[in-house]
Amino acid sequence: MLIYGAKAWFATILIKFSDKNSTAANLKKAEAIFKKYNPEYPFEYHFVDEEYAKKFEDEQRTGMLAGIFAGLTIFISCLGLFGLATYMAESRIKEIGVRKVLGASVTGITALLSKDFLKLVIISFALAAPVAWWAMNAWLKDYSYRITIQWWVFAMAGLLSVIIALITVSYQAIKAAIANPAKSLRTE
């Protein structure tokens, strides 16, 4: 028979040990007192911090797995973004060559190739942020002591996603922008 609530604590004694003695010495004293008044039962003890840590093992494991899969997801999305940027740069190679011949700067061409990707990243963040806020609030409701998620967390996540996308796309955009326009226009 399981007992819940206040009655469940009748079989438990919570003891705060003195810091003057070592834990082993404190446990020996507690065991001697326990055996003196209750010799029929074994002396079993658990530390509160260890019990509390066991309570959150699943959450720590979930957090670790979420971190691993988030990193893997970011890596795969960067590979896809890089491939898409490579394809776009190759398909617009003649346009880039004409722009360079007409005096476009490397910065201008890089911005031209990167802005479409940044628009998509910002739109996807705008769609994902409310869903993430809702999911995090639903998850945090289960805790007795909880925090509210601040707006700057989402702002930093959005900024970080834009920076990662910009770094991923910029390599290919700069490579296309500094290419010799004579090679791309030779076939015309």
Residue frames as a rotation matrix with the C-alpha (Angstrom) as fourth column:
MET 1
0.583 0.813 0.000 0.00
0.813 -0.583 0.000 0.00
0.000 0.000 -1.000 0.00
LEU 2
-0.482 -0.734 0.479 1.42
0.735 -0.636 -0.235 3.35
0.477 0.239 0.846 -1.05
ILE 3
0.335 0.527 -0.781 0.86
0.848 -0.530 0.007 6.37
-0.410 -0.664 -0.625 1.11
TYR 4
-0.243 -0.347 0.906 0.81
0.740 -0.670 -0.058 9.85
0.627 0.656 0.420 -0.42
GLY 5
0.536 0.461 0.707 0.67
0.054 -0.855 0.517 13.30
0.842 -0.239 -0.483 1.05
ALA 6
0.189 -0.446 0.875 1.60
-0.851 -0.518 -0.080 14.27
0.489 -0.730 -0.478 4.60
LYS 7
0.803 0.178 0.568 1.23
-0.494 0.733 0.468 10.69
-0.333 -0.657 0.677 5.89
ALA 8
0.840 -0.524 -0.136 4.05
0.254 0.603 -0.757 9.53
0.479 0.601 0.640 3.61
TRP 9
0.108 -0.846 0.522 6.55
-0.387 -0.520 -0.762 11.53
0.916 -0.120 -0.383 5.68
PHE 10
0.750 0.225 0.623 5.84
-0.657 0.142 0.740 9.61
0.078 -0.964 0.254 8.91
ALA 11
0.881 -0.449 0.149 8.44
0.416 0.885 0.208 6.99
-0.226 -0.121 0.967 7.98
THR 12
0.268 -0.785 0.559 11.03
0.670 -0.265 -0.694 9.62
0.693 0.560 0.455 7.15
ILE 13
0.643 -0.194 -0.741 13.27
0.545 -0.563 0.621 11.73
-0.537 -0.804 -0.256 9.33
LEU 14
0.623 -0.460 0.633 14.97
0.386 -0.522 -0.760 14.75
0.680 0.718 -0.147 7.85
ILE 15
0.640 -0.509 -0.576 18.21
0.616 -0.110 0.780 15.63
-0.460 -0.854 0.243 9.61
LYS 16
0.792 -0.503 0.346 20.49
-0.118 -0.682 -0.722 18.60
0.599 0.531 -0.600 9.04
PHE 17
0.517 -0.686 -0.512 24.00
0.837 0.529 0.137 17.70
0.177 -0.499 0.848 10.12
SER 18
0.783 -0.365 -0.503 26.44
0.014 -0.799 0.602 20.01
-0.622 -0.478 -0.620 11.79
ASP 19
0.856 -0.515 -0.043 29.24
-0.145 -0.159 -0.977 21.36
0.496 0.842 -0.211 9.63
LYS 20
0.386 -0.735 0.557 31.69
-0.918 -0.246 0.312 20.94
-0.093 -0.632 -0.770 12.52
ASN 21
-0.027 -0.335 0.942 31.87
-0.274 0.909 0.315 17.14
-0.961 -0.249 -0.116 12.08
SER 22
-0.870 -0.268 -0.413 32.51
-0.473 0.221 0.853 15.14
-0.137 0.938 -0.319 8.93
THR 23
0.004 0.915 -0.404 29.60
-0.932 0.150 0.330 13.50
0.362 0.376 0.853 7.15
ALA 24
-0.152 -0.122 -0.981 30.81
-0.018 0.993 -0.120 10.03
0.988 0.000 -0.154 8.12
ALA 25
-0.954 -0.216 -0.207 30.96
0.203 0.039 -0.978 11.00
0.219 -0.976 0.007 11.80
ASN 26
-0.585 0.806 0.086 27.50
-0.791 -0.544 -0.280 12.55
-0.179 -0.232 0.956 11.63
LEU 27
0.093 0.616 -0.782 26.13
-0.698 0.601 0.391 9.40
0.711 0.509 0.485 9.97
LYS 28
-0.545 -0.350 -0.761 27.65
0.241 0.805 -0.543 7.18
0.803 -0.479 -0.354 12.68
LYS 29
-0.978 0.199 0.064 26.01
-0.138 -0.385 -0.913 9.27
-0.158 -0.901 0.404 15.40
ALA 30
-0.251 0.939 -0.235 22.67
-0.968 -0.242 0.069 9.21
0.008 0.245 0.970 13.62
GLU 31
-0.053 0.177 -0.983 22.89
-0.355 0.916 0.184 5.45
0.933 0.359 0.015 13.12
ALA 32
-0.859 -0.305 -0.411 23.67
0.261 0.430 -0.864 4.91
0.440 -0.850 -0.290 16.81
ILE 33
-0.763 0.640 0.095 20.64
-0.516 -0.513 -0.686 6.97
-0.390 -0.572 0.721 17.84
PHE 34
-0.042 0.767 -0.640 18.43
-0.939 0.189 0.288 5.21
0.342 0.613 0.712 15.28
LYS 35
-0.296 -0.153 -0.943 19.55
-0.059 0.988 -0.142 1.74
0.954 0.014 -0.301 16.40
LYS 36
-0.996 -0.092 -0.003 18.99
0.004 -0.006 -1.000 2.69
0.092 -0.996 0.006 20.04
TYR 37
-0.526 0.851 -0.006 15.34
-0.585 -0.367 -0.723 3.65
-0.617 -0.377 0.691 19.52
ASN 38
0.605 0.731 -0.315 14.44
-0.725 0.343 -0.597 1.42
-0.329 0.590 0.738 16.57
PRO 39
-0.331 -0.890 0.313 16.69
-0.666 0.455 0.591 -1.68
-0.669 -0.013 -0.744 16.51
GLU 40
0.070 0.441 0.895 14.32
0.237 0.864 -0.444 -3.82
-0.969 0.243 -0.044 14.39
TYR 41
0.924 0.328 0.195 14.66
0.275 -0.220 -0.936 -1.77
-0.264 0.919 -0.293 11.23
PRO 42
0.065 -0.951 0.303 17.75
0.995 0.084 0.049 -1.19
-0.072 0.298 0.952 9.12
PHE 43
0.192 -0.126 -0.973 19.30
0.195 -0.967 0.163 2.26
-0.962 -0.221 -0.161 9.06
GLU 44
0.004 -0.106 0.994 18.82
0.999 0.054 0.001 3.58
-0.054 0.993 0.106 5.52
TYR 45
0.127 0.006 -0.992 19.78
0.257 -0.966 0.027 7.06
-0.958 -0.259 -0.125 4.55
HIS 46
0.181 -0.054 0.982 19.64
0.974 -0.127 -0.186 9.21
0.134 0.990 0.030 1.46
PHE 47
-0.646 -0.435 -0.628 21.03
0.491 -0.866 0.096 12.65
-0.585 -0.246 0.773 0.86
VAL 48
0.340 0.878 -0.337 18.56
0.308 -0.442 -0.842 15.29
-0.889 0.182 -0.421 -0.27
ASP 49
0.052 -0.364 -0.930 20.85
-0.727 -0.652 0.215 16.68
-0.684 0.665 -0.298 -2.95
GLU 50
-0.922 -0.376 0.095 21.26
-0.232 0.732 0.641 13.21
-0.310 0.569 -0.762 -4.51
GLU 51
-0.340 0.884 0.320 17.50
0.702 0.465 -0.539 12.62
-0.625 0.042 -0.779 -4.44
TYR 52
0.415 0.469 -0.779 16.93
-0.075 -0.836 -0.543 16.02
-0.907 0.284 -0.312 -5.97
ALA 53
-0.426 -0.663 -0.616 19.51
-0.735 -0.144 0.663 15.29
-0.528 0.735 -0.426 -8.68
LYS 54
-0.853 0.163 0.496 17.76
0.312 0.921 0.234 11.99
-0.419 0.354 -0.836 -9.51
LYS 55
0.108 0.978 -0.179 14.54
0.441 -0.208 -0.873 13.91
-0.891 0.016 -0.454 -9.97
PHE 56
0.589 0.098 -0.802 16.09
-0.469 -0.766 -0.439 15.92
-0.658 0.635 -0.405 -12.81
GLU 57
-0.430 -0.779 0.457 18.10
-0.042 0.523 0.851 13.19
-0.902 0.347 -0.258 -14.58
ASP 58
0.044 0.523 0.851 15.44
0.880 0.383 -0.280 12.84
-0.472 0.762 -0.444 -17.26
GLU 59
0.915 0.307 -0.260 15.41
0.189 -0.898 -0.396 16.59
-0.355 0.314 -0.881 -17.84
GLN 60
0.181 -0.933 -0.312 19.20
-0.548 -0.359 0.756 16.68
-0.817 0.034 -0.576 -18.13
ARG 61
-0.488 -0.312 0.815 19.17
0.380 0.765 0.520 13.76
-0.785 0.564 -0.255 -20.56
THR 62
0.463 0.742 0.485 16.44
0.815 -0.142 -0.562 15.44
-0.348 0.656 -0.670 -22.61
GLY 63
0.813 -0.210 -0.544 18.44
-0.224 -0.974 0.042 18.68
-0.538 0.087 -0.838 -22.63
MET 64
-0.247 -0.964 0.095 21.58
-0.323 0.174 0.930 16.90
-0.914 0.199 -0.354 -23.77
LEU 65
-0.331 0.188 0.925 19.73
0.747 0.651 0.135 15.09
-0.576 0.736 -0.356 -26.57
ALA 66
0.768 0.640 0.016 18.00
0.540 -0.635 -0.552 18.31
-0.343 0.432 -0.834 -27.62
GLY 67
0.474 -0.677 -0.562 21.39
-0.459 -0.735 0.499 20.05
-0.751 0.021 -0.660 -27.78
ILE 68
-0.521 -0.682 0.513 22.92
0.051 0.575 0.817 17.27
-0.852 0.452 -0.265 -29.87
PHE 69
-0.081 0.570 0.818 19.99
0.926 0.347 -0.151 17.17
-0.369 0.745 -0.556 -32.29
ALA 70
0.840 0.325 -0.435 19.86
0.197 -0.929 -0.313 20.98
-0.505 0.177 -0.844 -32.49
GLY 71
0.014 -0.925 -0.380 23.54
-0.481 -0.339 0.808 21.04
-0.876 0.171 -0.450 -33.44
LEU 72
-0.616 -0.185 0.766 23.00
0.433 0.732 0.526 18.31
-0.658 0.656 -0.371 -36.00
THR 73
0.398 0.855 0.333 19.99
0.827 -0.177 -0.533 20.16
-0.397 0.488 -0.777 -37.40
ILE 74
0.689 -0.210 -0.693 21.94
-0.232 -0.971 0.064 23.40
-0.686 0.117 -0.718 -37.71
PHE 75
-0.414 -0.907 0.075 24.79
-0.277 0.204 0.939 21.58
-0.867 0.368 -0.335 -39.44
ILE 76
-0.427 0.315 0.847 22.45
0.759 0.635 0.147 19.89
-0.492 0.705 -0.510 -41.95
SER 77
0.692 0.720 -0.052 20.56
0.593 -0.607 -0.529 23.11
-0.413 0.335 -0.847 -42.64
CYS 78
0.341 -0.661 -0.669 23.87
-0.437 -0.741 0.510 24.92
-0.833 0.118 -0.541 -43.23
LEU 79
-0.660 -0.541 0.521 24.86
0.161 0.575 0.802 22.21
-0.734 0.614 -0.292 -45.72
GLY 80
0.040 0.777 0.628 21.53
0.943 0.178 -0.281 22.68
-0.330 0.603 -0.726 -47.50
LEU 81
0.803 0.227 -0.551 21.91
0.159 -0.973 -0.169 26.44
-0.575 0.048 -0.817 -47.46
PHE 82
-0.148 -0.945 -0.292 25.45
-0.362 -0.223 0.905 26.15
-0.920 0.240 -0.309 -48.79
GLY 83
-0.603 -0.026 0.798 24.28
0.585 0.666 0.463 23.86
-0.543 0.745 -0.386 -51.59
LEU 84
0.467 0.854 0.229 21.45
0.831 -0.335 -0.445 26.22
-0.304 0.398 -0.865 -52.48
ALA 85
0.610 -0.332 -0.719 23.83
-0.212 -0.943 0.256 29.20
-0.763 -0.003 -0.646 -52.50
THR 86
-0.521 -0.829 0.204 26.22
-0.067 0.278 0.958 27.28
-0.851 0.486 -0.201 -54.74
TYR 87
-0.269 0.516 0.813 23.41
0.899 0.437 0.021 26.44
-0.345 0.737 -0.581 -57.14
MET 88
0.758 0.607 -0.240 22.16
0.506 -0.779 -0.372 30.04
-0.412 0.160 -0.897 -57.19
ALA 89
0.232 -0.757 -0.611 25.66
-0.358 -0.650 0.670 31.41
-0.904 0.064 -0.422 -57.79
GLU 90
-0.686 -0.496 0.532 26.25
0.238 0.538 0.809 28.95
-0.687 0.682 -0.251 -60.64
SER 91
0.001 0.772 0.636 22.88
0.968 0.158 -0.193 29.66
-0.249 0.616 -0.747 -62.26
ARG 92
0.922 0.345 -0.175 23.49
0.312 -0.931 -0.187 33.43
-0.227 0.118 -0.967 -62.08
ILE 93
0.092 -0.994 -0.052 27.14
0.688 0.025 0.726 33.34
-0.720 -0.102 0.686 -63.13
LYS 94
-0.327 -0.184 0.927 26.54
0.893 -0.380 0.240 35.30
0.309 0.906 0.289 -66.34
GLU 95
0.693 0.625 0.359 24.48
0.431 -0.758 0.489 37.92
0.578 -0.184 -0.795 -64.52
ILE 96
0.753 -0.491 -0.439 27.28
0.360 -0.251 0.899 38.31
-0.551 -0.834 -0.012 -61.98
GLY 97
-0.235 -0.872 0.429 29.82
0.874 0.003 0.485 38.63
-0.425 0.489 0.762 -64.79
VAL 98
0.018 0.323 0.946 27.80
0.737 -0.644 0.206 41.36
0.676 0.694 -0.250 -66.53
ARG 99
0.933 0.354 -0.064 27.36
0.289 -0.630 0.720 43.23
0.215 -0.691 -0.690 -63.23
LYS 100
0.394 -0.865 -0.312 31.11
0.558 -0.045 0.829 43.08
-0.730 -0.500 0.465 -62.58
VAL 101
-0.366 -0.507 0.780 31.91
0.930 -0.220 0.293 44.35
0.023 0.833 0.552 -66.07
LEU 102
0.245 0.564 0.788 29.48
0.506 -0.768 0.393 47.22
0.827 0.303 -0.474 -65.54
GLY 103
-0.375 -0.601 0.706 31.24
-0.221 -0.682 -0.698 48.17
0.900 -0.418 0.123 -62.30
ALA 104
0.746 0.659 0.102 29.41
-0.277 0.167 0.946 46.37
0.606 -0.734 0.307 -59.48
SER 105
-0.155 -0.812 0.563 31.45
-0.923 -0.084 -0.375 45.96
0.352 -0.577 -0.737 -56.32
VAL 106
-0.690 -0.166 -0.705 32.13
0.021 0.969 -0.248 42.67
0.724 -0.185 -0.665 -54.54
THR 107
-0.932 0.358 -0.052 30.07
0.018 -0.096 -0.995 43.94
-0.362 -0.929 0.083 -51.61
GLY 108
-0.314 0.852 -0.420 27.13
-0.884 -0.424 -0.199 44.77
-0.347 0.309 0.885 -53.85
ILE 109
-0.168 0.203 -0.965 27.17
-0.644 0.718 0.264 41.39
0.746 0.665 0.010 -55.57
THR 110
-0.878 -0.177 -0.444 27.54
0.198 0.711 -0.674 39.58
0.435 -0.680 -0.590 -52.24
ALA 111
-0.763 0.646 -0.032 24.59
-0.298 -0.395 -0.869 41.55
-0.573 -0.653 0.494 -50.83
LEU 112
-0.190 0.692 -0.697 22.54
-0.977 -0.063 0.203 40.77
0.096 0.720 0.688 -53.94
LEU 113
-0.303 0.014 -0.953 23.12
-0.273 0.957 0.100 37.03
0.913 0.290 -0.286 -53.58
SER 114
-0.902 -0.175 -0.395 22.71
0.292 0.427 -0.856 36.98
0.318 -0.887 -0.334 -49.79
LYS 115
-0.782 0.585 0.216 19.57
-0.617 -0.677 -0.402 39.08
-0.089 -0.448 0.890 -49.34
ASP 116
0.009 0.820 -0.573 17.20
-0.694 0.417 0.587 36.41
0.720 0.392 0.573 -50.68
PHE 117
-0.218 -0.173 -0.961 18.52
0.387 0.888 -0.248 33.87
0.896 -0.426 -0.127 -48.20
LEU 118
-0.978 -0.178 -0.111 18.35
0.175 -0.397 -0.901 36.32
0.116 -0.901 0.419 -45.32
LYS 119
-0.436 0.895 0.092 14.72
-0.853 -0.444 0.276 37.11
0.288 0.042 0.957 -46.13
LEU 120
0.191 0.511 -0.838 13.89
-0.249 0.851 0.462 33.40
0.950 0.120 0.290 -45.92
VAL 121
-0.546 -0.461 -0.699 15.75
0.554 0.427 -0.715 33.00
0.628 -0.778 0.022 -42.63
ILE 122
-0.961 0.210 0.182 13.94
-0.278 -0.747 -0.605 35.99
0.009 -0.631 0.775 -41.10
ILE 123
-0.104 0.972 -0.209 10.54
-0.848 0.022 0.529 34.73
0.519 0.232 0.823 -42.29
SER 124
0.092 0.109 -0.990 11.23
0.149 0.981 0.122 31.25
0.984 -0.159 0.074 -40.92
PHE 125
-0.847 -0.403 -0.345 12.32
0.407 -0.077 -0.910 32.75
0.341 -0.912 0.230 -37.59
ALA 126
-0.726 0.636 0.261 9.17
-0.679 -0.724 -0.123 34.87
0.111 -0.266 0.958 -37.44
LEU 127
0.218 0.819 -0.532 7.11
-0.613 0.539 0.579 31.71
0.760 0.200 0.619 -37.91
ALA 128
0.007 -0.301 -0.953 9.14
0.377 0.884 -0.276 29.57
0.926 -0.358 0.120 -35.50
ALA 129
-0.830 -0.449 0.330 9.52
-0.089 -0.479 -0.874 32.02
0.550 -0.755 0.358 -32.60
PRO 130
-0.160 0.816 0.555 5.85
-0.956 -0.269 0.121 31.99
0.248 -0.511 0.823 -31.45
VAL 131
0.641 0.356 -0.680 5.74
-0.279 0.933 0.226 28.20
0.715 0.045 0.698 -31.67
ALA 132
-0.254 -0.828 -0.500 8.95
0.396 0.382 -0.835 27.93
0.882 -0.410 0.231 -29.64
TRP 133
-0.742 0.041 0.669 7.62
-0.526 -0.654 -0.544 30.40
0.415 -0.756 0.507 -27.05
TRP 134
0.311 0.942 0.122 4.40
-0.875 0.234 0.423 28.40
0.370 -0.239 0.898 -26.70
ALA 135
0.527 -0.154 -0.836 6.25
0.087 0.988 -0.128 25.06
0.845 -0.005 0.534 -26.41
MET 136
-0.582 -0.808 -0.090 8.69
0.229 -0.056 -0.972 26.40
0.781 -0.586 0.218 -23.80
ASN 137
-0.519 0.461 0.719 5.88
-0.803 -0.552 -0.226 27.91
0.293 -0.695 0.657 -21.72
ALA 138
0.586 0.754 -0.296 3.93
-0.627 0.654 0.423 24.65
0.513 -0.063 0.856 -21.86
TRP 139
0.202 -0.609 -0.767 7.02
0.345 0.777 -0.526 22.73
0.917 -0.158 0.367 -20.75
LEU 140
-0.766 -0.589 0.256 7.85
0.025 -0.426 -0.905 25.13
0.642 -0.687 0.341 -17.92
LYS 141
0.011 0.861 0.508 4.29
-0.766 -0.319 0.558 25.02
0.642 -0.395 0.657 -16.53
ASP 142
0.573 0.238 -0.784 5.02
0.095 0.931 0.353 21.59
0.814 -0.276 0.510 -15.04
TYR 143
-0.392 -0.826 -0.405 7.55
0.592 0.111 -0.798 22.99
0.704 -0.553 0.446 -12.56
SER 144
0.413 0.499 -0.762 6.81
0.910 -0.256 0.326 24.39
-0.032 -0.828 -0.560 -9.13
TYR 145
0.253 -0.443 -0.860 9.46
0.113 -0.869 0.481 27.07
-0.961 -0.219 -0.170 -9.51
ARG 146
0.233 -0.103 0.967 9.57
0.954 0.220 -0.206 28.43
-0.191 0.970 0.149 -13.00
ILE 147
-0.533 -0.453 -0.714 10.83
0.220 -0.890 0.401 31.39
-0.817 0.057 0.574 -14.92
THR 148
0.737 0.670 -0.089 9.38
0.117 -0.257 -0.959 33.40
-0.665 0.697 -0.268 -17.74
ILE 149
0.021 -0.712 0.702 11.20
0.955 0.221 0.196 33.42
-0.294 0.666 0.685 -21.04
GLN 150
0.039 -0.105 -0.994 12.56
0.114 -0.988 0.108 36.86
-0.993 -0.117 -0.026 -21.78
TRP 151
0.916 0.384 -0.119 12.24
-0.033 -0.223 -0.974 38.49
-0.401 0.896 -0.192 -25.20
TRP 152
0.357 -0.852 -0.383 16.00
-0.903 -0.420 0.094 38.88
-0.241 0.312 -0.919 -25.58
VAL 153
-0.237 -0.393 0.888 16.42
-0.175 0.917 0.359 35.08
-0.956 -0.070 -0.286 -25.72
PHE 154
0.481 0.501 0.719 14.43
0.623 0.382 -0.683 35.01
-0.617 0.777 -0.128 -28.93
ALA 155
0.921 -0.203 -0.331 16.18
-0.346 -0.817 -0.461 38.13
-0.177 0.539 -0.823 -30.25
MET 156
-0.025 -0.989 0.143 19.57
-0.798 0.106 0.594 36.48
-0.603 -0.099 -0.792 -29.68
ALA 157
-0.130 0.043 0.991 18.38
0.282 0.959 -0.005 33.25
-0.951 0.279 -0.137 -31.34
GLY 158
0.833 0.492 0.252 17.15
0.398 -0.215 -0.892 35.21
-0.385 0.843 -0.375 -34.36
LEU 159
0.681 -0.657 -0.323 20.38
-0.703 -0.710 -0.037 37.18
-0.205 0.252 -0.946 -34.58
LEU 160
-0.224 -0.784 0.579 22.44
-0.509 0.601 0.616 34.02
-0.831 -0.157 -0.534 -34.28
SER 161
0.203 0.355 0.913 20.44
0.540 0.737 -0.407 32.29
-0.817 0.575 -0.042 -37.01
VAL 162
0.989 0.117 -0.093 20.91
0.001 -0.626 -0.780 35.28
-0.150 0.771 -0.619 -39.33
ILE 163
0.320 -0.944 -0.085 24.66
-0.864 -0.327 0.383 35.33
-0.389 -0.049 -0.920 -38.61
ILE 164
-0.230 -0.377 0.897 25.00
-0.069 0.926 0.371 31.58
-0.971 0.023 -0.239 -39.26
ALA 165
0.577 0.510 0.637 23.05
0.602 0.262 -0.755 31.89
-0.552 0.819 -0.156 -42.52
LEU 166
0.920 -0.257 -0.296 25.10
-0.365 -0.836 -0.410 34.91
-0.142 0.485 -0.863 -43.56
ILE 167
-0.023 -0.975 0.221 28.38
-0.736 0.166 0.656 33.12
-0.676 -0.148 -0.722 -42.91
THR 168
-0.089 0.048 0.995 27.19
0.301 0.953 -0.020 30.04
-0.950 0.298 -0.099 -44.78
VAL 169
0.729 0.481 0.488 25.95
0.599 -0.101 -0.794 31.96
-0.332 0.871 -0.362 -47.83
SER 170
0.799 -0.397 -0.451 28.65
-0.412 -0.908 0.069 34.63
-0.437 0.131 -0.890 -47.88
TYR 171
-0.147 -0.903 0.404 31.44
-0.128 0.422 0.898 32.20
-0.981 0.080 -0.177 -48.69
GLN 172
-0.176 0.143 0.974 29.80
0.849 0.523 0.077 31.16
-0.498 0.840 -0.214 -51.94
ALA 173
0.841 0.536 0.077 28.58
0.509 -0.733 -0.451 34.68
-0.185 0.419 -0.889 -52.72
ILE 174
0.543 -0.722 -0.430 32.05
-0.468 -0.684 0.559 36.19
-0.698 -0.102 -0.709 -52.25
LYS 175
-0.335 -0.659 0.674 33.58
0.212 0.644 0.735 33.39
-0.918 0.389 -0.075 -54.30
ALA 176
0.192 0.495 0.848 31.16
0.952 0.116 -0.283 34.16
-0.239 0.861 -0.449 -57.15
ALA 177
0.941 0.241 -0.237 31.70
0.210 -0.966 -0.150 37.92
-0.265 0.091 -0.960 -56.78
ILE 178
0.319 -0.896 -0.307 35.50
-0.528 -0.438 0.728 37.78
-0.787 -0.070 -0.613 -57.04
ALA 179
0.156 -0.227 0.961 35.51
0.605 0.791 0.089 35.35
-0.781 0.568 0.261 -59.96
ASN 180
-0.788 -0.519 -0.333 36.94
0.014 -0.555 0.832 36.60
-0.616 0.650 0.445 -63.24
PRO 181
0.190 0.959 -0.211 33.99
-0.292 -0.150 -0.945 37.85
-0.937 0.241 0.251 -65.39
ALA 182
-0.191 -0.328 -0.925 35.85
-0.971 -0.072 0.227 37.02
-0.141 0.942 -0.304 -68.57
LYS 183
-0.978 -0.192 0.078 35.53
-0.187 0.980 0.069 33.30
-0.090 0.053 -0.995 -67.88
SER 184
-0.424 0.889 0.173 31.78
0.360 0.341 -0.869 33.48
-0.831 -0.306 -0.464 -67.33
LEU 185
0.403 0.612 -0.680 31.14
-0.322 -0.601 -0.732 35.69
-0.856 0.515 -0.045 -70.34
ARG 186
-0.604 -0.768 -0.215 33.46
-0.499 0.154 0.853 33.91
-0.622 0.622 -0.476 -72.75
THR 187
-0.679 0.363 0.638 30.71
0.550 0.827 0.114 31.60
-0.487 0.428 -0.762 -74.01
GLU 188
0.356 0.862 -0.362 28.49
0.363 -0.484 -0.796 34.56
-0.861 0.152 -0.485 -75.04
